[in-house]
Amino acid sequence: MPGTRMPADDATDSLLRACVSGKPDHRLLEQWILMGANVNTTTAEGNTPLMLIARRGDTRTARFLLARGAKLDQQNPYNGQTALMLAAWAGHAETAVYLYQAGALITAQDSQGKSAHSDAKDPARTALLDADRDRLQAIMHRQTLEKLARIAAQKKPPRL
């Protein structure tokens, strides 16, 4: 019914069901979030909407949920798994790399000591290795430039 407010708990349940069922309609997700749906709620099994979406490889919806406050590194309270782990283990390279580049911890471990990287399936494993290498190279490049700038700042200008 137009103009009717859905209770926040019902909106949260609707959001969760949409994420469980497959690729959800973002317009509906947005409405439920505006009605107070909790984007970090969990299923009875401990999975968040972001985890459910990541396991399916739905990068677009992962981006949508993160922009609306989904916790990137929230761990399942029962098994310690994260959205990045689920995407990587399912072999969803695009989603795994997106979550990693968004700041997800690649070193987080589940309750069995596994990380997203340790048990990733190709092509996600290769993509995460490439993304990790690229990130490390960028950090090393930035550190080199900072070091050169410090050295240049310490040198006195030549006298004429």
C-alpha positions as a Markdown table, in Angstrom:
| # | Residue | x | y | z |
|---|---|---|---|---|
| 1 | Met | 0.0 | 0.0 | 0.0 |
| 2 | Pro | 1.5 | 3.4 | -1.0 |
| 3 | Gly | 2.5 | 5.5 | 2.0 |
| 4 | Thr | 2.5 | 2.6 | 4.4 |
| 5 | Arg | 5.6 | 2.2 | 6.6 |
| 6 | Met | 7.2 | -1.2 | 6.9 |
| 7 | Pro | 8.7 | -1.9 | 10.4 |
| 8 | Ala | 12.5 | -1.9 | 10.4 |
| 9 | Asp | 12.5 | -5.6 | 11.3 |
| 10 | Asp | 10.4 | -6.5 | 8.3 |
| 11 | Ala | 12.5 | -4.4 | 6.1 |
| 12 | Thr | 15.6 | -6.2 | 7.4 |
| 13 | Asp | 14.0 | -9.6 | 6.8 |
| 14 | Ser | 13.1 | -8.5 | 3.2 |
| 15 | Leu | 16.6 | -7.3 | 2.5 |
| 16 | Leu | 18.1 | -10.6 | 3.8 |
| 17 | Arg | 15.6 | -12.7 | 1.8 |
| 18 | Ala | 16.4 | -10.8 | -1.3 |
| 19 | Cys | 20.2 | -11.4 | -0.8 |
| 20 | Val | 19.6 | -15.1 | -0.1 |
| 21 | Ser | 17.5 | -15.6 | -3.2 |
| 22 | Gly | 19.9 | -14.2 | -5.8 |
| 23 | Lys | 20.6 | -10.9 | -7.5 |
| 24 | Pro | 18.3 | -8.4 | -5.7 |
| 25 | Asp | 16.6 | -5.4 | -7.1 |
| 26 | His | 18.6 | -2.4 | -5.9 |
| 27 | Arg | 15.5 | -0.1 | -5.9 |
| 28 | Leu | 13.9 | -2.5 | -3.4 |
| 29 | Leu | 17.0 | -2.8 | -1.3 |
| 30 | Glu | 17.3 | 1.0 | -1.2 |
| 31 | Gln | 13.6 | 1.3 | 0.0 |
| 32 | Trp | 14.2 | -1.3 | 2.7 |
| 33 | Ile | 17.3 | 0.5 | 3.9 |
| 34 | Leu | 15.5 | 3.8 | 4.0 |
| 35 | Met | 12.9 | 2.0 | 6.1 |
| 36 | Gly | 15.5 | 1.0 | 8.6 |
| 37 | Ala | 16.8 | -2.3 | 7.3 |
| 38 | Asn | 20.1 | -3.3 | 9.0 |
| 39 | Val | 22.6 | -4.0 | 6.2 |
| 40 | Asn | 24.8 | -5.9 | 8.8 |
| 41 | Thr | 22.1 | -8.3 | 10.0 |
| 42 | Thr | 22.9 | -12.0 | 9.8 |
| 43 | Thr | 21.0 | -15.1 | 8.8 |
| 44 | Ala | 20.6 | -17.9 | 11.4 |
| 45 | Glu | 23.8 | -19.3 | 9.9 |
| 46 | Gly | 25.7 | -16.1 | 10.7 |
| 47 | Asn | 26.0 | -14.7 | 7.1 |
| 48 | Thr | 25.5 | -11.0 | 6.4 |
| 49 | Pro | 23.9 | -9.7 | 3.2 |
| 50 | Leu | 27.4 | -8.8 | 1.9 |
| 51 | Met | 28.6 | -12.4 | 2.5 |
| 52 | Leu | 25.6 | -13.9 | 0.7 |
| 53 | Ile | 26.2 | -11.6 | -2.3 |
| 54 | Ala | 29.9 | -12.1 | -2.3 |
| 55 | Arg | 29.5 | -15.9 | -2.4 |
| 56 | Arg | 27.4 | -15.5 | -5.5 |
| 57 | Gly | 29.9 | -13.1 | -7.2 |
| 58 | Asp | 27.5 | -10.2 | -7.4 |
| 59 | Thr | 30.1 | -7.3 | -7.4 |
| 60 | Arg | 27.5 | -4.6 | -8.3 |
| 61 | Thr | 25.4 | -5.5 | -5.2 |
| 62 | Ala | 28.5 | -5.7 | -3.0 |
| 63 | Arg | 29.4 | -2.2 | -4.0 |
| 64 | Phe | 25.8 | -1.1 | -3.3 |
| 65 | Leu | 25.8 | -2.6 | 0.2 |
| 66 | Leu | 29.2 | -1.2 | 1.1 |
| 67 | Ala | 28.1 | 2.3 | 0.0 |
| 68 | Arg | 25.2 | 1.9 | 2.5 |
| 69 | Gly | 27.2 | 0.9 | 5.5 |
| 70 | Ala | 27.9 | -2.9 | 5.2 |
| 71 | Lys | 30.9 | -3.9 | 7.2 |
| 72 | Leu | 33.6 | -5.1 | 4.9 |
| 73 | Asp | 35.4 | -7.4 | 7.4 |
| 74 | Gln | 32.5 | -8.6 | 9.5 |
| 75 | Gln | 33.1 | -12.2 | 10.4 |
| 76 | Asn | 30.5 | -15.0 | 10.6 |
| 77 | Pro | 30.3 | -15.6 | 14.4 |
| 78 | Tyr | 30.1 | -19.4 | 13.9 |
| 79 | Asn | 32.9 | -20.0 | 11.4 |
| 80 | Gly | 34.8 | -16.7 | 11.2 |
| 81 | Gln | 34.4 | -16.4 | 7.4 |
| 82 | Thr | 34.3 | -13.0 | 5.7 |
| 83 | Ala | 32.7 | -11.8 | 2.4 |
| 84 | Leu | 36.2 | -11.8 | 0.8 |
| 85 | Met | 36.8 | -15.4 | 1.8 |
| 86 | Leu | 33.5 | -16.5 | 0.4 |
| 87 | Ala | 34.0 | -14.7 | -2.9 |
| 88 | Ala | 37.6 | -16.0 | -3.2 |
| 89 | Trp | 36.7 | -19.6 | -2.3 |
| 90 | Ala | 33.9 | -19.6 | -4.8 |
| 91 | Gly | 36.3 | -18.4 | -7.5 |
| 92 | His | 34.6 | -15.0 | -8.1 |
| 93 | Ala | 37.7 | -13.0 | -9.2 |
| 94 | Glu | 35.9 | -9.7 | -9.9 |
| 95 | Thr | 34.1 | -9.7 | -6.5 |
| 96 | Ala | 37.1 | -10.9 | -4.5 |
| 97 | Val | 39.4 | -8.2 | -6.1 |
| 98 | Tyr | 36.8 | -5.5 | -5.6 |
| 99 | Leu | 36.4 | -6.4 | -1.9 |
| 100 | Tyr | 40.2 | -6.5 | -1.5 |
| 101 | Gln | 40.7 | -3.2 | -3.2 |
| 102 | Ala | 37.9 | -1.7 | -1.0 |
| 103 | Gly | 40.1 | -2.6 | 2.0 |
| 104 | Ala | 39.1 | -6.1 | 3.0 |
| 105 | Leu | 41.8 | -7.9 | 5.0 |
| 106 | Ile | 43.3 | -10.7 | 2.9 |
| 107 | Thr | 45.0 | -12.1 | 6.0 |
| 108 | Ala | 41.8 | -12.5 | 8.1 |
| 109 | Gln | 41.4 | -16.1 | 9.2 |
| 110 | Asp | 38.3 | -18.2 | 9.7 |
| 111 | Ser | 37.9 | -20.6 | 12.7 |
| 112 | Gln | 40.0 | -23.2 | 10.9 |
| 113 | Gly | 42.9 | -20.9 | 10.2 |
| 114 | Lys | 42.1 | -20.4 | 6.5 |
| 115 | Ser | 42.4 | -17.1 | 4.8 |
| 116 | Ala | 40.8 | -15.7 | 1.6 |
| 117 | His | 44.2 | -16.1 | -0.1 |
| 118 | Ser | 45.1 | -19.6 | 1.2 |
| 119 | Asp | 42.1 | -21.4 | -0.2 |
| 120 | Ala | 41.0 | -19.2 | -3.1 |
| 121 | Lys | 40.1 | -21.0 | -6.3 |
| 122 | Asp | 41.3 | -19.8 | -9.7 |
| 123 | Pro | 40.6 | -17.4 | -11.2 |
| 124 | Ala | 40.1 | -15.5 | -7.9 |
| 125 | Arg | 43.4 | -16.8 | -6.5 |
| 126 | Thr | 45.4 | -15.4 | -9.5 |
| 127 | Ala | 43.4 | -12.1 | -9.4 |
| 128 | Leu | 44.1 | -11.7 | -5.7 |
| 129 | Leu | 47.8 | -12.4 | -6.1 |
| 130 | Asp | 47.9 | -9.8 | -8.9 |
| 131 | Ala | 46.0 | -7.2 | -6.9 |
| 132 | Asp | 48.2 | -7.9 | -3.8 |
| 133 | Arg | 51.4 | -7.5 | -5.9 |
| 134 | Asp | 50.0 | -4.3 | -7.5 |
| 135 | Arg | 49.2 | -2.9 | -4.1 |
| 136 | Leu | 52.6 | -3.7 | -2.7 |
| 137 | Gln | 54.3 | -2.2 | -5.7 |
| 138 | Ala | 52.3 | 1.0 | -5.3 |
| 139 | Ile | 53.2 | 1.2 | -1.6 |
| 140 | Met | 56.9 | 0.6 | -2.4 |
| 141 | His | 56.8 | 3.3 | -5.1 |
| 142 | Arg | 55.2 | 5.8 | -2.7 |
| 143 | Gln | 57.7 | 5.0 | 0.0 |
| 144 | Thr | 60.6 | 5.5 | -2.5 |
| 145 | Leu | 59.2 | 8.9 | -3.6 |
| 146 | Glu | 58.8 | 9.9 | 0.1 |
| 147 | Lys | 62.3 | 8.9 | 0.8 |
| 148 | Leu | 63.7 | 10.8 | -2.2 |
| 149 | Ala | 61.7 | 13.9 | -1.1 |
| 150 | Arg | 63.1 | 13.7 | 2.4 |
| 151 | Ile | 66.7 | 13.4 | 1.0 |
| 152 | Ala | 66.1 | 16.4 | -1.3 |
| 153 | Ala | 64.7 | 18.5 | 1.5 |
| 154 | Gln | 67.8 | 17.8 | 3.6 |
| 155 | Lys | 70.3 | 18.9 | 0.9 |
| 156 | Lys | 71.4 | 22.5 | 0.9 |
| 157 | Pro | 71.1 | 24.4 | -2.3 |
| 158 | Pro | 74.5 | 25.0 | -4.0 |
| 159 | Arg | 76.2 | 28.4 | -3.4 |
| 160 | Leu | 76.8 | 30.6 | -6.2 |
